């Protein structure tokens, strides 16, 4: 097999010079401090490096979506995917006949959005 020069050899591309994460901050913790921090990281649903990077930069860490939030978003997405059915019915039967079903669906969407 011939070896060609100048071609991409594969592997991960090099990071942009200003964006590369090359600096490290290290600190010692007691076991109790470490457990407290790990619990906060777990509660936030983030990786430790993301959590510890956000905290000093932004002064707070915004928690990731909870399992319940993700479930409701999936329900909302499923309902949005089914919007074509009431639209088709409205075209076939006329809007006044399907207005109630469409209004109920929109009310359900608004309730889910308010919960999120």
C-alpha positions in Angstrom: 0.0 0.0 0.0 1.4 3.4 -1.0 1.8 6.1 1.7 0.6 9.5 0.6 1.7 12.7 2.2 -0.5 15.7 2.9 -3.7 13.6 3.4 -5.7 13.5 6.6 -4.3 10.7 8.8 -7.5 10.4 10.8 -8.0 11.0 14.5 -9.5 13.9 16.3 -8.9 17.3 14.8 -6.7 19.7 16.7 -8.7 22.3 18.8 -8.6 25.9 17.8 -5.8 27.6 19.7 -8.0 30.0 21.7 -10.6 27.3 22.4 -8.3 24.5 23.6 -8.8 23.7 27.3 -5.2 23.4 28.4 -5.3 24.9 31.9 -6.1 23.0 35.0 -7.3 24.1 38.4 -6.9 21.6 41.2 -7.9 21.7 44.9 -8.0 19.4 47.9 -11.3 18.6 49.6 -12.4 16.7 52.7 -14.5 13.7 52.1 -17.6 15.6 53.3 -16.9 18.4 50.9 -16.3 16.0 48.1 -19.6 14.2 48.8 -21.5 17.5 49.0 -20.1 18.6 45.6 -20.8 15.3 44.0 -24.4 15.4 45.2 -24.9 18.8 43.7 -23.3 17.6 40.4 -25.6 14.6 40.4 -28.7 16.8 41.2 -27.8 19.1 38.4 -27.6 16.2 35.9 -24.3 17.4 34.6 -20.8 15.9 34.1 -18.4 17.0 36.9 -16.1 18.9 34.4 -19.1 20.8 33.0 -20.5 21.6 36.4 -17.1 22.8 37.8 -16.5 24.9 34.7 -19.9 26.6 34.8 -19.8 27.5 38.5 -16.9 30.0 38.5 -17.6 31.4 35.1 -21.4 32.1 35.6 -21.7 32.0 39.4 -24.4 29.3 39.2 -25.1 26.1 37.4 -28.4 25.6 35.6 -29.7 22.1 36.2 -30.3 19.9 33.3 -33.8 18.9 32.4 -35.4 16.5 34.9 -36.7 13.1 33.9 -40.3 14.4 34.2 -39.5 17.4 32.0 -38.0 15.1 29.3 -41.1 12.9 29.5 -43.4 15.9 29.0 -41.3 17.2 26.1 -41.6 13.8 24.4 -45.4 14.0 24.9 -45.4 17.4 23.3 -43.3 16.3 20.4 -45.6 13.3 19.9 -48.6 15.6 19.9 -46.9 17.9 17.4 -46.2 15.0 15.1 -50.0 14.2 15.2 -51.1 17.8 14.3 -51.4 16.6 10.7 -54.4 14.5 11.6 -56.7 17.3 12.8 -55.5 19.5 9.9 -56.5 16.8 7.5 -59.9 16.4 9.2 -60.4 20.1 9.1 -59.8 20.1 5.3 -62.1 17.1 4.8 -64.9 17.9 7.2 -64.6 21.6 7.5 -63.1 23.6 10.3 -66.3 24.2 12.3 -66.7 20.4 12.8 -63.1 19.9 14.0 -62.8 23.1 16.0 -63.5 21.4 19.3 -60.8 18.7 18.8 -58.2 21.2 17.7 -59.0 23.5 20.6 -58.7 20.6 23.1 -55.3 19.6 21.6 -54.1 23.2 21.8 -55.2 23.4 25.5 -53.3 20.2 26.2 -50.2 21.6 24.6 -50.5 24.8 26.6 -50.9 22.8 29.8 -47.7 20.7 29.1 -45.7 23.9 28.1 -46.8 25.6 31.4 -45.7 22.6 33.4 -42.2 22.6 31.8 
